[in-house]
Amino acid sequence: MPKVSSVIVPYATYLRVYEPLAAFPEPERSHWARYARRPDRPSYQDELRRSLADLLPTPPVPVPVHESDDAFVTEVEGVLCVCPWRTRLRGWEALEELPEELPAPVLDAVLPPVVRRQAAQDYERWRERNPDARPWIRTATWQVPLNWFVLVSDEERRYEKGSGEVPPMLRYRTPMVQARRRVARALRTLKDTIDEGPLIDGLVDVGRWLEEFHPRSLVELDYGGLVHVLPAAELDADHSAADVAEGIEALRLGDGAAAGEAYGRLVERWRAVRERRSAN
């Protein structure tokens, strides 16, 4: 595979779903089976490197012309599971969110309005032909949305500091059935104890997304590029999934003080992460 760029993007985190091959219809199933045997499959950073390369031409290419035929692959109890990139679809969805992330002058400088309008028209036409399409990957920048932590437990946390050419890594992996169960339990507690708001709305949204996938799928929460900009001591001490679980359990038990303490730890930790975006 050609080297597109050596740049490592430092701000993206991911929520991924790996589905078993049985979840894919033919001929896609056979394609992924062959793909999994390739020795040159791309790494987690390669997709972002390619996306950055597309922004360099004039005018930039905000969304790939063709859908990616790459994927991430793993085995779950001897079953091959695949997480397709679907870079084109995710690019369209990200474009819809950009006005909320960037000031208008910055957005116009990076992606001129005419480029965005053309991409939006392409997406609308594509949606008419593919109304049921959904991505296998969700992405966030300079944060891990708190509702993602509801899906996992601290026992599923895996942190490696990295050394030499081995990069650091912080991720959680959990069976789909567990993720769905945790979402349902958390929603019951939150709806019984707090007013409607972003946390509940986000959890409802991610729960609906999970329902689109095979029940034997694997859910992965990956800190992605954040591990390259956060000090090892902060990553080592980051047990946000435990804090979220503690806060929800405290709400269930009616212990507002304990819930407030857990929430306070989360707010302070992730405020410090977001402040790094302004410092860079």
C-alpha positions in Angstrom: 0.0 0.0 0.0 1.4 3.4 -0.9 2.4 5.7 1.9 0.1 8.7 1.9 1.4 10.6 4.8 3.4 10.1 8.0 1.1 12.5 9.9 -0.7 11.1 13.0 -3.9 12.9 13.7 -4.0 13.6 17.5 -7.6 14.3 18.2 -9.9 11.5 17.0 -11.6 8.9 19.2 -13.7 6.1 17.9 -16.7 3.9 18.7 -16.6 0.8 16.4 -18.8 -2.2 15.8 -17.2 -5.4 14.5 -19.8 -7.7 13.0 -19.4 -11.5 12.3 -19.1 -12.5 8.7 -22.5 -14.1 8.8 -24.1 -10.6 9.2 -23.0 -9.6 5.7 -24.8 -10.7 2.5 -23.0 -12.1 -0.5 -21.0 -11.0 -2.3 -19.8 -8.7 0.5 -19.2 -11.7 2.8 -16.8 -13.3 0.4 -15.0 -10.0 -0.1 -14.4 -9.6 3.6 -13.3 -13.2 4.0 -10.7 -12.7 1.3 -9.8 -9.3 2.7 -9.1 -10.8 6.1 -6.4 -13.0 4.7 -4.4 -10.0 3.2 -1.1 -9.5 5.0 -1.1 -5.7 4.0 -4.3 -4.6 5.7 -4.2 -0.9 6.7 -3.7 0.3 10.2 -6.0 2.5 12.3 -4.1 5.7 11.3 -4.1 5.0 7.5 -7.7 6.1 7.0 -7.1 9.5 8.6 -3.9 9.9 6.6 -5.8 9.3 3.4 -8.5 11.8 4.4 -5.8 14.5 5.2 -4.3 13.9 1.7 -7.7 14.6 0.1 -7.8 18.0 1.7 -4.5 19.1 0.1 -5.6 19.6 -3.5 -7.4 22.8 -4.7 -10.3 22.5 -4.4 -10.1 20.0 -1.6 -11.9 16.6 -1.7 -14.1 16.6 1.4 -15.6 13.2 0.7 -14.0 10.3 -1.3 -15.3 9.8 -4.8 -15.7 6.1 -4.2 -16.6 4.2 -1.1 -13.7 2.5 0.7 -13.4 -1.3 0.5 -11.2 -1.5 3.6 -12.1 -2.6 7.1 -10.7 -3.4 10.5 -10.7 -7.1 11.3 -10.5 -9.1 14.5 -11.5 -12.5 15.9 -14.0 -13.0 18.7 -13.9 -16.5 20.2 -12.7 -17.9 16.9 -15.3 -16.0 14.8 -14.0 -13.5 12.2 -15.5 -10.1 12.7 -15.3 -7.1 10.4 -15.7 -3.3 10.9 -16.0 -1.7 7.4 -14.6 1.8 7.2 -17.4 3.3 5.0 -15.3 6.4 4.8 -17.5 8.1 2.2 -20.6 7.7 4.2 -18.9 8.9 7.4 -17.4 11.8 5.5 -20.8 13.0 4.4 -22.1 12.7 8.0 -19.1 14.6 9.3 -19.7 17.5 6.9 -23.2 17.9 8.3 -21.7 18.4 11.8 -18.8 20.7 10.8 -20.9 24.0 11.1 -21.3 23.2 14.8 -17.5 22.5 15.2 -15.9 25.4 13.3 -16.6 29.2 13.0 -18.0 30.1 9.6 -14.8 31.9 8.3 -12.6 29.0 9.3 -15.0 26.5 7.7 -15.2 28.5 4.5 -11.4 28.7 4.3 -11.0 24.9 4.8 -13.9 23.8 2.7 -15.4 26.5 0.4 -19.3 26.7 0.4 -19.5 25.5 -3.3 -17.6 22.3 -2.3 -19.8 21.7 0.7 -23.0 22.3 -1.4 -21.9 19.8 -4.1 -21.1 17.2 -1.4 -24.5 17.7 0.3 -26.3 17.3 -3.1 -24.3 14.1 -3.7 -25.2 12.8 -0.3 -28.9 13.5 -0.8 -29.0 11.6 -4.1 -27.0 8.7 -2.5 -29.4 8.6 0.5 -32.4 8.2 -1.8 -30.8 5.0 -3.2 -29.5 3.8 0.2 -32.0 4.8 2.9 -31.0 2.1 5.3 -27.2 2.6 5.3 -25.4 3.3 8.6 -21.7 3.5 9.5 -19.9 0.9 11.6 -17.7 3.6 13.1 -18.5 6.8 15.1 -15.9 9.5 15.6 -15.5 12.3 18.1 -12.8 14.9 18.4 -10.9 15.9 21.5 -13.2 13.9 23.7 -14.9 10.6 24.3 -18.6 11.3 24.6 -19.8 10.3 28.1 -22.6 8.2 26.7 -20.0 6.0 25.0 -18.6 5.0 28.4 -22.0 3.6 29.4 -21.5 0.7 26.9 -18.3 -0.6 28.6 -17.0 -1.5 32.1 -13.7 -0.7 33.8 -12.8 -4.4 33.7 -12.8 -4.3 29.9 -10.3 -1.4 29.9 -6.9 -2.1 28.2 -4.1 0.4 28.5 -0.6 0.0 27.0 2.0 2.7 27.3 3.8 1.7 24.2 7.5 1.7 23.6 9.8 2.3 20.7 7.9 1.8 17.5 4.9 0.4 19.4 2.4 3.3 19.9 0.4 3.7 23.1 -3.2 2.4 23.2 -6.2 2.8 25.4 -9.4 1.0 24.5 -12.4 -1.0 25.8 -14.0 -4.0 24.1 -17.3 -5.6 25.0 -19.9 -8.0 23.5 -22.8 -6.3 21.8 -25.3 -8.0 24.2 -23.5 -6.4 27.2 -23.4 -3.0 25.6 -27.1 -3.1 24.8 -27.9 -4.3 28.3 -25.9 -1.5 29.9 -27.6 1.1 27.7 -31.1 -0.1 28.7 -30.3 -0.1 32.4 -28.7 3.3 32.3 -31.6 4.8 30.5 -34.1 3.4 33.0 -32.1 5.0 35.8 -31.5 8.4 34.1 -35.1 8.8 33.0 -36.3 8.1 36.6 -33.8 10.5 38.2 -32.9 13.4 36.0 -34.5 15.7 33.5 -34.3 15.1 29.8 -31.0 16.4 28.4 -27.9 15.8 26.2 -26.8 12.7 28.2 -30.2 10.9 27.8 -30.5 12.1 24.2 -27.0 10.8 23.3 -27.6 7.5 25.0 -30.9 7.0 23.2 -29.2 7.7 19.9 -26.2 5.4 20.5 -28.6 2.7 21.7 -30.7 2.9 18.5 -27.4 2.7 16.5 -26.4 -0.5 18.3 -29.7 -2.1 17.5 -28.8 -2.0 13.8 -26.1 -4.7 14.2 -25.8 -8.4 14.7 -26.3 -9.5 18.3 -22.9 -11.4 18.3 -21.0 -8.2 17.3 -18.1 -6.7 19.3 -18.2 -3.1 20.4 -14.9 -1.2 20.7 -14.3 2.2 22.3 -10.9 3.5 21.2 -9.1 6.6 22.5 -7.4 6.7 19.1 -5.1 9.7 18.6 -5.7 11.1 22.0 -3.1 8.8 23.4 -0.5 10.7 21.5 -1.2 14.0 23.1 -2.2 13.1 26.7 0.6 12.4 29.3 1.0 8.7 30.3 0.1 9.6 33.9 -3.2 11.0 32.9 -4.1 8.0 30.7 -3.1 5.6 33.4 -5.4 7.4 35.9 -8.3 7.7 33.4 -11.0 5.3 34.5 -13.9 7.2 33.0 -16.0 4.1 32.4 -15.8 3.4 36.2 -16.8 7.0 37.0 -19.8 6.8 34.7 -20.9 3.5 36.2 -20.4 4.8 39.7 -22.5 7.9 39.0 -25.4 6.0 37.4 -25.4 3.5 40.3 -25.4 6.4 42.8 -28.4 7.9 41.0 -30.2 4.6 41.1 -29.6 4.4 44.9 -30.7 8.0 45.4 -27.2 9.1 46.5 -27.0 12.5 44.8 -23.8 13.5 46.6 -21.9 10.4 45.3 -23.3 10.9 41.8 -22.2 14.5 41.9 -18.7 13.5 42.9 -18.4 11.0 40.0 -19.7 13.6 37.5 -17.3 16.2 38.8 -14.3 13.9 38.2 -15.5 13.4 34.6 -16.1 17.0 33.9 -12.7 18.1 35.2 -10.9 15.3 33.3 -12.5 16.0 30.0 -12.4 19.8 30.4 -8.6 19.5 30.7 -8.6 17.4 27.5 -10.7 19.9 25.5 -8.5 22.8 26.7 -5.6 21.2 24.8 -7.5 21.8 21.6 -7.3 25.6 22.2 -3.7 25.4 23.1 -2.7 23.7 19.9 
